[in-house]
């Protein structure tokens, strides 16, 4: 039972205990993810910002509870207002995809910008997509390209960000075509584990863009992707 915790809640202690139950870093503590979910919720209710975001995640992903879009959006907003950049990005995504709140591309772009300004690379990438497509902000391909580049050069880029940057060079989105930079972006995306970047990397090999042409290697990579269920090429 967790009743004793509810009587004298300590937000930070509850959040830390939630992490312990979730990840079980100590050999004498059993993993109890259901308890972790409840502990994060208690910590969120008592003001812990990290727990607010995690509770939003748990509401969205239906972790040991029913999916609750409204609650997920609520907790993301609470964490975002207290400075959590990842939560601000997630709250922006709620507005973009009408998850727990009405769809509003303008609100989504506003929260993506707030999160991006606070250093969240994923938010920079999401704002870049919004800017490229003109969703909630004026369509400006050059500005979108700069945002993609900023996301890819951040402290925590992932494969999708490098893939978007490579696609900009390939499709001339806000920049001139540059085979070497295109190949370099896709290669970094592959290193970061991006499946879409792997496709771009293979196409550079097939076309000899920024690297010596290697049809055999390109076909090998594309065949492997097809066998893994990727039939986009």
Number of C-alpha atoms within 10 A of each C-alpha: 5 10 7 8 13 12 8 8 15 15 21 18 14 24 27 17 18 25 20 18 21 19 15 16 12 10 7 7 11 13 17 15 18 14 17 22 25 19 28 30 26 24 27 25 16 17 17 22 26 21 28 30 30 21 28 30 23 22 24 20 15 14 14 14 13 11 15 18 19 15 17 27 26 21 25 29 24 21 26 24 13 16 15 20 27 23 30 30 29 25 30 32 23 27 22 23 14 16 18 17 16 12 15 18 21 17 19 28 28 19 26 31 23 21 27 24 13 16 17 24 28 25 29 30 29 25 32 29 20 23 22 22 15 18 17 17 17 12 16 16 20 17 18 27 25 17 24 27 21 19 28 26 13 15 11 12 19 20 22 21 30 30 28 26 29 31 21 25 21 20 13 15 20 16 16 11 16 16 18 15 17 25 27 19 26 31 23 22 28 22 13 17 14 19 17 20 28 24 21 24 27 22 22 26 22 18 15 16 18 15 15 11 15 15 16 10 13 21 15 12 18 21 15 12 18 13 10 9 9 14 10 9 9
